[in-house]
């Protein structure tokens, strides 16, 4: 497992996750969902549709009209052009102009599961859009800080400030995790293992040195085939998550899971399904770690995915126990995700 904690000599240290890319058969339905979810449509030329958040990123989501619904990939931002040059020397690919909003330069790779992974540099950022101030003053029994200042929020889209993380399923956990750690400098924040100590779920953060990074920008779950499990976005605060849920319910979208509090990452979360069935998360109040924070190691368990709230929904669980002849590792993963996490749950 030590090789999955961090790579000893990564090619570079990426700085942040910036956008995700999807193919969609019905881009108009996806457009309605993304607007209700809290993104803002951009006026861009070309076939693709682009959506920004309320932060500085030139865009957060690209939707490509296509004959199939699929996850194409995502993009990371490099610290400088020298990072792109180092990557091209190892991978033997060229630096090319980035043709999306924000311009700049791009190196395009394909990960072991066939996903597009872009590394960008010199992109032009946008001016942030106005949002309300976070509700950060909290009254406690022994500390009254919010006096004559009632909280008043309304049901409206949760403003997406930025992309938070992407969770992927991979049939070769070790190979995929090492590929990302070697190229982009990801560090394991937490690893969840089956009974024999083999990692089956991992949360990986970017190495930003003494500058705090999200608990994870990427997570991987061992599974039978490549898949995107969900993409996550950060909003203002817990009230924005809750009122965003009210808005999405009113608009008729399919709720998936939440609200609740995660254990690994600590995010206050809420999950929704887009028109194609892919899952999107709003979160607030997530953990931040510097590069020296040690990797946590835990047994894989369904109850370890959330601290409080509703149990993991049926749609996120394996369809049922694997037969006796299934590989032991696969059986261990499925059994861990099917075991009731609380005495009153099934």
N, C-alpha and C positions, 0 to 999 in steps of 0.2 A: 504493500500500500504506500510505502514511502515515496515511490515515483509519482504518486498522484497528489502529493501535497503541494509541490511547486517544482517547476523545471529549474535546474541549476544554471542553465545558460540559454535563456530565451532569446529569440532573434530581436524582439522589441517588447516594449510595454505599451500596449494600447491605452488610450485615455478614457474613452467612454463609448457606450452604445448610442447610436444616433437614429437609426430607422429600421423598419422591417418591410418586406416586400411579399405581396400575395398575388397569385393569379385568381381571377374571379370571372365566372360565367355571367353573373348578373352584377355588373359594377354599379348599377343604379341602386339596387338594394343595399349593397355594401356602403355606398355613399350615405344613405339614410342612417344606417347603423352608426357609422363613424361620427357623423355629426351629432347624433343623439348621445354617443358615448363621451363626447367632449373634445373632438378634434375640429379643426377649422379647414375648410377646403381652400386650396390655392388655385389661382388662375395660372395654369401652366400649359405650354404648347406640347404637342405630341400626343401619342396614344395613351400613355399612362395618366392616372389621376394621382395627385399628391395632396397630402393632408399634414398640416403643421399642428403643433401644440401651442401652448401659451408661453413657452420658453424661447430660447435663442436658436434652437436647431432649425436649419432651413426647411426640413420636413421630417415627419415621424413615420408616415405610412405611405407606401406606393402601392397602388392597385392597378394591375395590368389586365385589361380585358382579354379573356382567353376561352378556350374550349373546355377547360377543366378548372376545378377549384383546387388550389394547392398552395403550399408555403414555398416561396422561392428562396428566401434567405434574409440576411440582415447586413448591416454595415457598422463598423467600428471607426473611430476617429483616432488617427495617429497624433503623437506629440509634435512631429515636424516631418518634412519631406525626407529627411535622412532615414526615418523609419521605413518609408516606402522603398527607398533604395536598398536598404539591408534586406528587405523581404524579396525584392526582385533578384538579388544575387543568389539567394538560396533556392527560390522557387523557379527561376528561369522564365518569369513572365515579365511583361512590360508595364511601365507606368503609362497611364493613358488619361486623357481628359475625362473628368466626371461629368456625365451628360444630364444629371439631375439638378434640381434646384440647389443653389449654393455653389455650384461649379467646383473649382479646385481640381485636384488630381486624385487618381484612383489606381489601386492594384486589386485585381479580382482573382480570388481563389475559389476552389471547390473543396469542401471538407470531405472526410471519409464517407459520409452518408449521401453525398451528392448535392449538398446545399451550397448556394452562392454565399460567399463571405467577402465583402468589400472592405478594404482599408482606405480611408480617405485622409487627405491633408489639404490645407489651405482653402477650406470651404468658407463661404461668406455666411455669417450668422445673421439672424433677423433681430429686430428690436422686440423684446418681450411684449405680449399683449397684457392689458390691465386685468387684474384679478382682485378680489377682496383680500383683506389681510387675514392670515390664519387666526383661528381662535386658540390662542396659546395660554391664556390665563385660566387656571383651573382652581376652583374652590375645593379645599379639603377640610376635614373636621378641625384641624389645628392651624390652618393657614387660609385666611380669607383675602384673596387678592382681586376678585371680580365683584365689585360692589357698585350698585347703581349702573350696571352695564350688562343687561340681559343679552343672551345669544339669540339672534334672529337670522335664520337662514331660510332659503326657499328651495323648492323642488325644481331643479334645473340640471343640465348636463354638468358632470364633474369636470372642471377644466383640467385637461391633461397638460401637465407642465413638461413632461419628457417621457421617453421610453425608459422603463426600469430594468426589465430583464426578459429573456426568452428561455423557456423550458422545452427541451428537446428529448425525444425518445431515440435511443440508439441501440442497435443490436450488438455493438462492440464497445462497451463502456470505456474500457481502458484505452483502446486505440484512439477513440474520439476525444476523450479528455486530454490525453497527452498531446494530440495534434494541436489543440487550442493553447495549451500551456506553453508548448515549444514556440509557436509562432507569435503569440500575442501576450505572453507573460501572465496568464491567469493563475490565480492562487486558490487552492481549495479552502473555503471557509468552513464547510461542514461536509463530512462524508457519512453516509448511512450504509451499513453492511448487513449481509445475511449471516447466518449462523457460523459459516466457516471463515468469516472475516473478509469476504470478497465484497468490494463496493458495488452497490446497485443504484444508489442515488447520490448525486454530488452537487453542491452549490459552490460556484466559482466566482471570485471577485477579481477585479482588475488591480494590478499592482501599481499604485500611484504614490508609493513611498510614504512620506509622512502626511500626505493629503488624504483625507478619508475617502473611501470608496464604498459603494453599495455592497451590502453583504453578498449579493450575487448579481452579476449581469448575465450569466449563463448558468443553467442547471441541466443535468443530464439524468435520465432514468433509463436503466437497462430494460429493453423490451424487444419484441420479435422483429420489428421493422422500424425504419426511420419514420418519425412523425413529429409534428409540432404539438405540444401539449397545451401550452398557452403562451400568450405574450402579455406583459405586465406594464402598466403605466402608473406614474406617480401623480397624484392630485394634491390639493392644498392641505387638507386635514381630514379628520374623521368625519366631521359634519358634511364635508363635500362628498365623501364616499357615500354616506347615508342618503343625502338628498339626490345624488346621482342615481342611486337605486330607485328612488321614488319616481324620478323622471323616466327611466328606462322601463319601469313597470307600466307607467301610464301610456307609454308609446307602444307597448305590446311585445317587447323583445323577450327572449327566452332567458330566464335566470338560471345560473348553473350552481353557484355555491356562495354562501356568505349571508350576512357579514360574520366575521370572526377574526381571531388573532392567530397568526402563524407562530410556531415555535422557533424554527430556524429562519431567522430574518426579522422576526417580531412584527411583520407588517399587519396592520389592520386591513382586511381584504374583502373584496366582493367580486364575484366572477359572473360573466355573461357570455352567451353564445351569439356569434354573428350569423348572418343568414346562411352561410355555408356550414355552420356547425363548429367552427373553430372558437376557442375560448379566449376571452380578453379579461384582464384583471385591472380593477382600480385598487390602488393601495395608498396608505398614508402611514407615516411614523415607522419607517423601516430602519433597520440597524445600519450603521456605518462603521467601517474598520480601516485602520491603517495597515501597512504591509507587514508589520511585526505581530499582528494578532495571530495566535496559534490556531491550527486547524482542529475543529471539534470532530470527534468520532462517536457514532451512535449506532445502535441496532436499528435496522429498518423496521418501522412499524407505522401502521396507518395513523394511530393516535399521535405519533410524533410530527405529523404534518400540521396540526392545529392545536392551540392551547385551549380555546373555548369557541363556542359557536356550534353550528350544525355539523354532523358527521360528513365525511367525504361522500358526495352523492354517488348514486349507482352509476351514473354516466362516466365517472372518473375512476371506477374500480374495474379490475379484470372481470370478464363475463362470468367466470366460475372457476372452481378448482381445476388444476391440470391433472390428467390421468397419471396413474402410477408410473408409466413408462417415460414420462417427460424428464428432461435433464434436471438434475438436482438443483442447479442454480436457478433455473426458470421456476421450478416449483417453489423454491424458498421465497423468491420475489413475490409471486402471486399469493402465496399463503400469508405473507406479511401484510399485503394490502387487503386481504379478505378477513383477517382476524379482527373481531369487534374491539374497538379501542376503549370502550367504557362498558360497565356491566349492563346498562340498560339499552345498549345498541346491538344491532345484529350485523 
